[in-house]
Amino acid sequence: MSITARLAEDPLHRDPLAWVRGLLDEAARAEGDHPERDPMRVALATADERGRPSVRYVLLKELGADGFVFYTNYQSRKATELEANPFAALAFHWWTTGVQIRAEGSVTRVSAAESDAYFASRARASQLGAWASDQSRPIASRRDLEAKLAEVDGRFEGQAVERPPHWGGYRLQPEALEIWINGEHRLHERYRYEREGGGWTARRLSP
């Protein structure tokens, strides 16, 4: 179903997370011919304990009724900031469908079982890289990183690579969502949803 057809269903009464899932699926289909455009790539903004923000791109790995899931090194800058200030914001933008999505909310670690399951699904080279990289921390040279990778590869030779204890997932549980759809003459469609009690309140916003 096209974006236009979905708008006819009265967005103010939709389940916003289900709508986001549909928009993500549509972007995946539309951008399938452009392998360099990964629709799961999303900007993640965090802030430290002083409120100073930082932003980077991560890959979304799951979107369900309970929120957005991504994985990282728990010793990285983003993780350090999330542990000190467990709130974050996400932003998607897909040129092919003209859609932007923003999500804001609290962030918690996913369960160890969820992290184990996702880690086991990764390519072995990516698993080894998670052990070799002390993400966000200074390194003397590329050669040192390659030497660490070789050491890890030897350690796990002939056996499955277990998940590092310092690596796992986070889930952003949205308290607010905005959906923006490109329109002609800058007359875009823009909707904001905020959690209230057990449901959502919805408003149409001026673009």
N, C-alpha and C positions, 0 to 999 in steps of 0.2 A: 504494500500500500504506500502511495506517495506521501510526502510531507503535506502537500495541499489537501489530500483526502483526510489525513489525520487531523488537520486543523478543523475540518468540518465536524469532527466529533466533539467539539467544545473542549479545548485544552484545559479550561479552568476546572473541569470535573474529571480530569484524568488522574491516574496514579502516575506521578511524575517519574519515579524510578523505572516503571515499566515503559514509559514513553522514551526515556533516555536509552534504555536497552534497545528499543526499536530503532531509534535514530543511530545508535552505534552500529547495529546490524546493517542499516541502510548505507552508512558510510563505508563499512567494510566491503559491501558489494560495489559501491560506486568507485572506490579507490583500488579495487582489485587489479585493475590494469596498470597501476602505478606502484610497483613494489617498493619504491623509495618513500612512499607515503604510508606509514603505518597508522591506521586509524586508532590503534590502542595507545599511541604515544600521547602523553598528557603532561601538562606543566603542573608541577607540585610546588606550592608555596608553603613554607614553614617560617617560624619566628623563634628566636632564642628567648631566654628568660627576661631579657630587657625589651622584648618586642621588636627587635630589629629583624626584618624579613630577609629571606633568601629564596631563590626559585631555581628549579632545574626540571628537566624532562625525565620522566620515568615511564615504564610500560605498565599499563593496567593489565592485570592477569585475571580478574574476576569482577563481575558486577552482578549483585543479587539484591534481594529485598532488604538485606542488612547493610548494603553499602559497597564501596569500591576497595578492591584489594590490590596492593602492590608489594614487591619484595625488595629487600636491601640488606646491606651489612649493618648490623645493629651498632657498629662503632663509627659509622659514617656521620658526616655533618648533619644530614637530614634526620637521621635517627637520634642523634644527640639532642637536637632541637626538639624533636617530638617527645622525647622522654622528659625534657624540662618544661615543655609547653605543648600539651597533647591536643592541639587544634591545628587544622591545616585547611588549605583551599586547593581545588583542582580546576583546571581549565582545558577543555578540548576545543579545537577549531578545525573544521573539515571544509576545505575549499570546494571540493567537488559537490557537496550538498548545501553549502552556504549556511552551515549550522555551527553555533558556538554554545557550549554548555559549561556552566560554572557550578561548582559544588563547594559548600563550606560546612565544616562540622568537626566533631571530636574524633580522635584517632586512638585506636587500641591495637595491641599486638594480636594477631590471629593465634589460634592454638598451635602447640608444638606439632600435633598430628597433621594439621593443615599445612604447616611449613614443611614437614617431612614429606608429605604426599606431593607437593609441588616440586620440591627439590629433586625427588626421585624421577620426576618427569623430564627434567632438564637434560640437555646433551651432556655427555661426560666431560667434554672440554669446558663447558660452563660451570659444571660442578667443581672441577679442579681449580678454575679461576676464582671461585668464591673462597677457597682456602688460601690461594696464593696472594690475593690482593688485600692489603690493609687499607681499605678504602678511605679516602680523604686525608690520609696521613702522608707526610713527606717521604720520598724515596730517593736514594742517591742516584740511581741510574736505571735505564731500561734493562740493563744486563742483570741487575740485582733481582728485578721482577721475574725475568726469565729463569734465573737460577732457582728462585723460590718455587716457581711452577714445576720445574724439573724435579725438585726435591719432593713436592707433593705427589707428583705423578708416580715417582718411585715408591713412595710410602703406600699408595693404594694399588700398586700393580697387582693384577689378578684378582681384585676384589671390588665390590661395590663401594662407591664413594659416599660416605655418610654426610649428613648435613652438618656444617660447622655450627657450634653452639652460638656463634656471634652473627648468625645469618637467619633471616626469617621474614615474615610478612607483617604488614599493618593493614588495618581496615579503617577507612574513613566512613563514618556513619553520618550522612548528611543531615544537617539541621536546616539548611536552605539550599535550594537549587534554582538556577536561572537557565531558561532555554531561550535562545535568540536565533531567529531564522531570517536570513537575508531577504529583503524585499526591494522592489523597485523604488527609485527616487528617495532612498534612505528611509522609506516607510516600512521598517522591519517589524516582524512579529517578536514580541518579547514578553515572557511570562516568568513570574517569580513565585516559588512555592516555599512555604516555611512550615516546619513541624509545629503542631499545636495539639497537645494532648496525645491521642492515639492516631491522629490523622494529619492532613495537610490543609493549610489555607492557601489560596491561590489568588494572584492579582495579575492583571494585564498591566504592563508598564509602557510608558512612552519610550520609543527607541532613542 
